[in-house]
């Protein structure tokens, strides 16, 4: 069993605390916070220096991830870090050196990758249910209030739609197109808030020289928050791709029939992630494809920076 510590006790830290209780391979030992110490919550150093803690979940502000990852790796502990892993490729290059080829020691928390719904999407495509892929559409967006101290709108805190949400549609495309050189950015459009962070971004990619992908993220508009995969013989629609419930729903239409498929999970989306990564840390890497490892994180950031610069 993996003994966990949490660094950062906000919304996601609280979710992690509850999700651990669903798992068989993980237990929570300590919680660390800069602002909520007391009543069983400790400072960061207490978590970092506790020899009984095997792995640490980072759920602090985006701009703090890089330094915390380096501090944890120095102590030879395993890491699950909230997205984005860091705020730039330069930071990822530093982490790459610190990892020293121990890529199974660090994972980015792209939780939906561990859900059975995502595995079923791949199964449907591999079984040629809709023929060859020709187009993908996916988006993630919500209307956030522009607040002076909001992390979403502060460039110094790693704010913006691309850093906060861009990893969702990009990671989805990476299920079918895994390496950076297989992507071609055809066009992109970005708008900016008054605080100078990108508040909405769109892009069109050509993937594997075979299919086009239209993606959009926003922190100024409520979007459909769906994924659609179009093939030569039909289409797949995922109603809730990013945070699937214990019962996920996929709609499949092809030349023969139309049906809605329910994919059940015994665990919540976050508990699935904790269970999978804990098993990897225990040496069982059979499900490592269900997690977002450092190599995938690096490719994802390459694509986000490409998107941001064009």
N, C-alpha and C positions, 0 to 999 in steps of 0.2 A: 504494500500500500504506500502511496506517495503522500507525504506530509507537506501541506501547503501553507504558505503565508500570503497575505494580501498586502500590497502597498497601494494606498489610495482607497479611501473608504467613502466614496460617493455613491452615485446610482449604480454603476457597474460593479463596484466592490460589494455592495449589498446584494445584488443579484447573484454574484459568484458565491457568496456565503450561503445562500439558500440552495443554490444548485448543487453544491458539493454534497448536500445531505441525500440526494437522489442516487449517488454513485456508489460503486462497490470498491473502486480502486483508489479513492482519494479521501483524505480527511483534512480538515482545517485546523491548524495549530494556533496561528496568531494573525492579528490584523494590525496594520500600521497606517497611521495617518498623521499629517502635520497639524491638523486643526481640531481633531475630535478625540484627543487622547484621554484616557480614563475609562473606567467600566469595561476593562478587557481590551482596550485599544491602546497600542503602544507607538513609540516613535519608529521611524524607518530603520535606524541603526539596530534596534532590538530585533527586527525581522532579519536584516542582512547578516547579523553576527550569530544567529541562533543555529547551532550545529544540527539540531533536530529537524530543521526545515530542509526538505529536499528540493522544493520548487517554489517559485514566487510568481504570483499573478500581478501584473502591473496595470493599474487602472487610473493613473494620474493624468494630468494634462498632457497633450500631445508633445509640447516642447520639452518635457522632462524625461521622455522615454529613453532618449539616447544615453544620457549620463547614468540613469538607473540601470539600464541593460549592462553597461560596462562595469558598474560596481558589482552587480550580481555575478557576472561571468568571472570576475576576479576571485570570487568566493566559491567558484566551481558549483554553483547551483543551477538548476534548470529554470526555464522561463516560459511563461505564456504571457504575451504582452498585448494589450488592447491595440486595435488599429488606430492610426497608422503606426507601424513599428518605429519609424522615425519620420522627420519632416523633410528629409532630403537624401539624395543618393550619396552625397559626401559623408553623411553620418553613417549610412549603411556600409560604406567602404571601410570606415573605422571599425565598425562592429565585425565585419568580415575578418579582419585581422585578429580581433580578440577571440572570435569563435575558434580559430585555428582548426578548421575542418570538422568541428563537432556540431554539425548542422542539426542533429537531433536534440540539441540542448536548448533550442530557441524556436518558438512558434508564435505566429501572429494570430490573434483571436478573430478569425473569420468564421464565426460559429456555424453558419448554415452549411459549411463544407462537411460537417460531421453528421448532419441530419439525413436519415434514410431517404427523404424526398429528393435530395440532390443526387444520391446514388441511383435512384429510380430513373431520374431524367437521363442519366448516362446509359442505363440499361435499355431504355426505350430507343435511344438513338443508335446504340450498338446493334439492336435487333431490327434496325431498318424500318421502324414503325412509321416514319414519315418520309422515308427515302433520304436522299442526300440533302444536307443543309444548304440553304441558299441565302438565308437572312436571319439575323437575330436582332430583337429590339428589347432593351431593358432600361429601366430608370429607377431612381430612388430620390424622392424629394419631399420636403415638408416646409411649411411656412413658419420660419422662426422670427421672433421679434428682435429687432436690432436694439441691443442694449449696450450701453457704454462698456460694461465690464464682462460681457458675454464672451466666453472662449471661442464660440463659433465665428465671431466677427472681429476678433483681435488677431492681427497677423503675427504678433509676438508670441502668441500662445499656440500657434499652429492651426489657426482657424481657416475657414473657407470650405466651400462645398467639395472641392477636389480632394483635399486632405481628409476631410471627415467622411465623405460618402463615395468618393471616386473608386475606392477599393472594391465596392460591391459589384458594380457592373463589370469592372475590369477583371476581377477574380472569377466572375461567371464566364466571361469569354475565355479565360485561361483553362477552363475545364475542357475546352475543345481545341485550344490554340496556345500551347504552353510556353513557347520561347519568344523572346522579344523580336527576333528577326523574322518571325512569321506574321507580324503585325505591320500594316501600312496605314498610316494616318492619312485619310483622304481629305477631310476638312474638319474644322472645329470652330466653335463660337463660345466666347466666355463673356459674362457680364460681371460688373464689380459693384460692391456696396460702397457706401460713403466712407467706410473704414478702410477701404482699399484691399479687401479680401474678395476673392471670387465668390459670388453668391449663386451663380448658376453657370453650368457648363454643358455643352453638347459636343459630340464628336461622331464621326463616321470612320470606321476602320474596315480595311480588307484583311481577312484572316485566312491564313494558309493558302492564299491566292485562290480561294474557292468561294467564300461567302462574305457578305457584307454585314456589318454590325452597327446599329445606331444606338448610342448610349447617351443618357442625360442624368445629371444630378443637380439638385437645387436645395438651397436653404431659404429661398424666398417664395417658393410656390409649392403647393400640394400637387404631387404627381401621382400617376396611376399606381406606381410601385409594383409593377408586374414584369415578368419576362415572357417573351414570345419567341418561339423558334419555328421558322418556316422551312419546310422541306419540299422536295419535288413531288411528294405524294400526300402532303398534309401539314399539320401544324400542332405544336404543343404550347399550351398556355399555363404558366405557373402563377397562381393567384397571389401567393405570399412567399416569394422566393427568399427574402432576406431574414425573416424571423418566423419560420414555419412553426405552427403549433404541433402538439403531439399527434394530431391528425392533419396532415398536409393534403392539398388537393391539386391534382394536375388534370387539365382538360386536353384530350387528344382527339384530333379530327384527321381522318385520312380518307382515301378513296373508297374504303369499305364501310367504315362506321364512325360514329361519334360516341365518346364515352368520357365520363369523369372518374378518375381513379383516386382513391383515398390511400395515402401512405401513412401507416401508423408507426409511432415511436413510443417505446416504453418510457423514455426519458425526455425532458424538455430540451430545447435546442442548446441551451448552455450546459446542461448536465451531460449531454452527448459529447460535447466538446471536451469537457473536463475528463470524462471517462476515457475517451480516445487518447488524449495527450498524456494522461497518467499511465496508461498501458504502454505507450511508446517510451516514456521515461523509465518504466520497469523493464524495458528491453524487448517488448513485443512490438515490432515495427510493421506487422502485417497490415495494420490499418493506417499507416503513415500517409497514404494517399488521401485520407479523409481530413488531413490537417494542412494548414498553410505554413509550409516550412520556409527557411530563410531564402532559399533559391527562388521560390515563388514570390516572396515579399520583395526581393530585389527586382524581379521582372515587373511586378506590379508598379513599383515606384518609378522604374524606367518609363513605363507607359504613361503614368500620371504626369511626370515631368515633360514628356513629349507633348502630351495633350495641353499642358499649361503654357508651354513656350510657343505654340503655333497659333 
